[in-house]
Amino acid sequence: IRQIRLEARADNRSAIAFYRSLQFVPLGEVAGYYRQGIDAVQLEKKLI
């Protein structure tokens, strides 16, 4: 495993801050990823 990728709700600022504190970096947003049209933020952490 070289990297971990995940999605978090764009409106979940505490989750995004938590993942960023673990050195995850935002890659971009996915429009309408969650129900009711809520966007997602994609984050990634490289392990190697």
A tleap script that builds the chain and sets N, CA, C and O, in Angstrom:
source leaprc.protein.ff14SB
mol = sequence {
  NILE ARG GLN ILE ARG LEU GLU ALA ARG ALA
  ASP ASN ARG SER ALA ILE ALA PHE TYR ARG
  SER LEU GLN PHE VAL PRO LEU GLY GLU VAL
  ALA GLY TYR TYR ARG GLN GLY ILE ASP ALA
  VAL GLN LEU GLU LYS LYS LEU CILE
}
set mol.1.N position { 0.851 -1.178 0.000 }
set mol.1.CA position { 0.000 0.000 0.000 }
set mol.1.C position { 0.889 1.230 0.000 }
set mol.1.O position { 1.746 1.390 0.868 }
set mol.2.N position { 0.678 2.094 -0.979 }
set mol.2.CA position { 1.497 3.303 -1.111 }
set mol.2.C position { 0.768 4.571 -0.689 }
set mol.2.O position { 1.395 5.582 -0.372 }
set mol.3.N position { -0.558 4.509 -0.688 }
set mol.3.CA position { -1.329 5.701 -0.349 }
set mol.3.C position { -2.691 5.293 0.185 }
set mol.3.O position { -3.169 4.185 -0.056 }
set mol.4.N position { -3.296 6.208 0.909 }
set mol.4.CA position { -4.661 6.034 1.392 }
set mol.4.C position { -5.464 7.202 0.855 }
set mol.4.O position { -5.053 8.356 0.975 }
set mol.5.N position { -6.606 6.902 0.263 }
set mol.5.CA position { -7.509 7.950 -0.215 }
set mol.5.C position { -8.855 7.771 0.470 }
set mol.5.O position { -9.285 6.655 0.762 }
set mol.6.N position { -9.504 8.894 0.716 }
set mol.6.CA position { -10.822 8.851 1.338 }
set mol.6.C position { -11.628 10.057 0.918 }
set mol.6.O position { -11.101 11.013 0.349 }
set mol.7.N position { -12.917 9.996 1.209 }
set mol.7.CA position { -13.809 11.114 0.958 }
set mol.7.C position { -14.449 11.522 2.275 }
set mol.7.O position { -14.754 10.684 3.123 }
set mol.8.N position { -14.643 12.809 2.430 }
set mol.8.CA position { -15.357 13.361 3.577 }
set mol.8.C position { -16.362 14.374 3.049 }
set mol.8.O position { -16.132 15.024 2.030 }
set mol.9.N position { -17.471 14.499 3.753 }
set mol.9.CA position { -18.451 15.510 3.355 }
set mol.9.C position { -17.802 16.886 3.375 }
set mol.9.O position { -17.094 17.237 4.319 }
set mol.10.N position { -18.047 17.651 2.338 }
set mol.10.CA position { -17.435 18.977 2.229 }
set mol.10.C position { -17.871 19.899 3.362 }
set mol.10.O position { -17.152 20.837 3.706 }
set mol.11.N position { -19.037 19.643 3.942 }
set mol.11.CA position { -19.515 20.485 5.040 }
set mol.11.C position { -19.082 19.973 6.417 }
set mol.11.O position { -19.454 20.552 7.438 }
set mol.12.N position { -18.302 18.898 6.447 }
set mol.12.CA position { -17.832 18.337 7.716 }
set mol.12.C position { -16.418 18.854 7.994 }
set mol.12.O position { -15.429 18.138 7.834 }
set mol.13.N position { -16.358 20.099 8.409 }
set mol.13.CA position { -15.066 20.767 8.616 }
set mol.13.C position { -14.219 20.086 9.688 }
set mol.13.O position { -12.994 20.063 9.575 }
set mol.14.N position { -14.844 19.536 10.720 }
set mol.14.CA position { -14.060 18.884 11.779 }
set mol.14.C position { -13.394 17.614 11.265 }
set mol.14.O position { -12.257 17.328 11.641 }
set mol.15.N position { -14.069 16.844 10.416 }
set mol.15.CA position { -13.463 15.639 9.846 }
set mol.15.C position { -12.301 16.010 8.931 }
set mol.15.O position { -11.243 15.383 8.977 }
set mol.16.N position { -12.498 17.022 8.108 }
set mol.16.CA position { -11.434 17.454 7.201 }
set mol.16.C position { -10.228 17.945 7.992 }
set mol.16.O position { -9.090 17.629 7.647 }
set mol.17.N position { -10.467 18.711 9.042 }
set mol.17.CA position { -9.363 19.193 9.888 }
set mol.17.C position { -8.644 18.027 10.555 }
set mol.17.O position { -7.418 18.034 10.667 }
set mol.18.N position { -9.398 17.027 10.997 }
set mol.18.CA position { -8.789 15.851 11.618 }
set mol.18.C position { -7.874 15.132 10.630 }
set mol.18.O position { -6.723 14.838 10.954 }
set mol.19.N position { -8.373 14.849 9.432 }
set mol.19.CA position { -7.554 14.157 8.441 }
set mol.19.C position { -6.336 14.987 8.039 }
set mol.19.O position { -5.253 14.438 7.834 }
set mol.20.N position { -6.502 16.287 7.927 }
set mol.20.CA position { -5.349 17.144 7.595 }
set mol.20.C position { -4.315 17.111 8.709 }
set mol.20.O position { -3.118 17.201 8.436 }
set mol.21.N position { -4.751 16.983 9.960 }
set mol.21.CA position { -3.798 16.888 11.071 }
set mol.21.C position { -2.990 15.595 11.001 }
set mol.21.O position { -1.925 15.489 11.609 }
set mol.22.N position { -3.498 14.615 10.261 }
set mol.22.CA position { -2.796 13.343 10.057 }
set mol.22.C position { -2.027 13.331 8.733 }
set mol.22.O position { -1.644 12.272 8.236 }
set mol.23.N position { -1.809 14.517 8.175 }
set mol.23.CA position { -1.050 14.726 6.936 }
set mol.23.C position { -1.765 14.240 5.676 }
set mol.23.O position { -1.106 13.939 4.680 }
set mol.24.N position { -3.086 14.158 5.695 }
set mol.24.CA position { -3.836 13.946 4.462 }
set mol.24.C position { -3.897 15.290 3.746 }
set mol.24.O position { -4.015 16.335 4.385 }
set mol.25.N position { -3.818 15.260 2.431 }
set mol.25.CA position { -3.910 16.495 1.651 }
set mol.25.C position { -5.141 16.418 0.741 }
set mol.25.O position { -5.443 15.358 0.193 }
set mol.26.N position { -5.850 17.539 0.580 }
set mol.26.CA position { -7.016 17.540 -0.300 }
set mol.26.C position { -6.602 17.395 -1.762 }
set mol.26.O position { -5.637 18.011 -2.214 }
set mol.27.N position { -7.346 16.571 -2.485 }
set mol.27.CA position { -7.101 16.381 -3.918 }
set mol.27.C position { -8.108 17.135 -4.768 }
set mol.27.O position { -7.801 17.544 -5.888 }
set mol.28.N position { -9.293 17.318 -4.244 }
set mol.28.CA position { -10.341 17.993 -5.003 }
set mol.28.C position { -11.694 17.692 -4.406 }
set mol.28.O position { -11.802 17.082 -3.342 }
set mol.29.N position { -12.729 18.129 -5.108 }
set mol.29.CA position { -14.100 17.908 -4.656 }
set mol.29.C position { -14.869 17.129 -5.709 }
set mol.29.O position { -14.588 17.215 -6.904 }
set mol.30.N position { -15.854 16.362 -5.233 }
set mol.30.CA position { -16.750 15.628 -6.114 }
set mol.30.C position { -18.156 16.164 -5.859 }
set mol.30.O position { -18.713 15.988 -4.775 }
set mol.31.N position { -18.715 16.812 -6.857 }
set mol.31.CA position { -20.045 17.410 -6.714 }
set mol.31.C position { -21.111 16.324 -6.588 }
set mol.31.O position { -21.112 15.351 -7.343 }
set mol.32.N position { -22.013 16.500 -5.630 }
set mol.32.CA position { -23.144 15.600 -5.471 }
set mol.32.C position { -22.802 14.182 -5.059 }
set mol.32.O position { -23.575 13.266 -5.340 }
set mol.33.N position { -21.688 13.972 -4.414 }
set mol.33.CA position { -21.224 12.630 -4.046 }
set mol.33.C position { -22.159 11.956 -3.039 }
set mol.33.O position { -22.419 10.756 -3.129 }
set mol.34.N position { -22.658 12.732 -2.088 }
set mol.34.CA position { -23.531 12.190 -1.045 }
set mol.34.C position { -24.989 12.490 -1.361 }
set mol.34.O position { -25.301 13.303 -2.231 }
set mol.35.N position { -25.874 11.817 -0.634 }
set mol.35.CA position { -27.307 12.051 -0.802 }
set mol.35.C position { -27.625 13.527 -0.651 }
set mol.35.O position { -26.885 14.281 -0.019 }
set mol.36.N position { -28.714 13.913 -1.228 }
set mol.36.CA position { -29.200 15.293 -1.186 }
set mol.36.C position { -28.221 16.262 -1.846 }
set mol.36.O position { -28.251 17.461 -1.569 }
set mol.37.N position { -27.356 15.747 -2.715 }
set mol.37.CA position { -26.473 16.596 -3.504 }
set mol.37.C position { -25.300 17.202 -2.761 }
set mol.37.O position { -24.710 18.177 -3.228 }
set mol.38.N position { -24.951 16.639 -1.608 }
set mol.38.CA position { -23.838 17.188 -0.824 }
set mol.38.C position { -22.514 16.762 -1.454 }
set mol.38.O position { -22.328 15.598 -1.807 }
set mol.39.N position { -21.609 17.711 -1.588 }
set mol.39.CA position { -20.299 17.454 -2.194 }
set mol.39.C position { -19.374 16.723 -1.229 }
set mol.39.O position { -19.573 16.739 -0.014 }
set mol.40.N position { -18.363 16.086 -1.798 }
set mol.40.CA position { -17.329 15.411 -1.013 }
set mol.40.C position { -15.979 16.048 -1.301 }
set mol.40.O position { -15.739 16.568 -2.391 }
set mol.41.N position { -15.111 16.000 -0.317 }
set mol.41.CA position { -13.715 16.392 -0.488 }
set mol.41.C position { -12.900 15.107 -0.504 }
set mol.41.O position { -13.017 14.287 0.407 }
set mol.42.N position { -12.082 14.924 -1.525 }
set mol.42.CA position { -11.191 13.768 -1.587 }
set mol.42.C position { -9.872 14.149 -0.939 }
set mol.42.O position { -9.316 15.215 -1.203 }
set mol.43.N position { -9.378 13.253 -0.079 }
set mol.43.CA position { -8.099 13.480 0.596 }
set mol.43.C position { -7.208 12.268 0.390 }
set mol.43.O position { -7.685 11.151 0.188 }
set mol.44.N position { -5.908 12.508 0.444 }
set mol.44.CA position { -4.939 11.439 0.217 }
set mol.44.C position { -3.755 11.606 1.156 }
set mol.44.O position { -3.332 12.717 1.476 }
set mol.45.N position { -3.234 10.459 1.588 }
set mol.45.CA position { -1.988 10.444 2.358 }
set mol.45.C position { -1.058 9.434 1.706 }
set mol.45.O position { -1.400 8.259 1.564 }
set mol.46.N position { 0.109 9.898 1.315 }
set mol.46.CA position { 1.114 8.998 0.740 }
set mol.46.C position { 1.878 8.330 1.878 }
set mol.46.O position { 2.301 8.988 2.829 }
set mol.47.N position { 2.048 7.025 1.768 }
set mol.47.CA position { 2.727 6.264 2.812 }
set mol.47.C position { 4.183 6.011 2.483 }
set mol.47.O position { 4.985 5.727 3.372 }
set mol.48.N position { 4.527 6.110 1.215 }
set mol.48.CA position { 5.908 5.862 0.783 }
set mol.48.C position { 6.451 7.103 0.119 }
set mol.48.O position { 7.601 7.115 -0.321 }
savepdb mol mol.pdb
quit
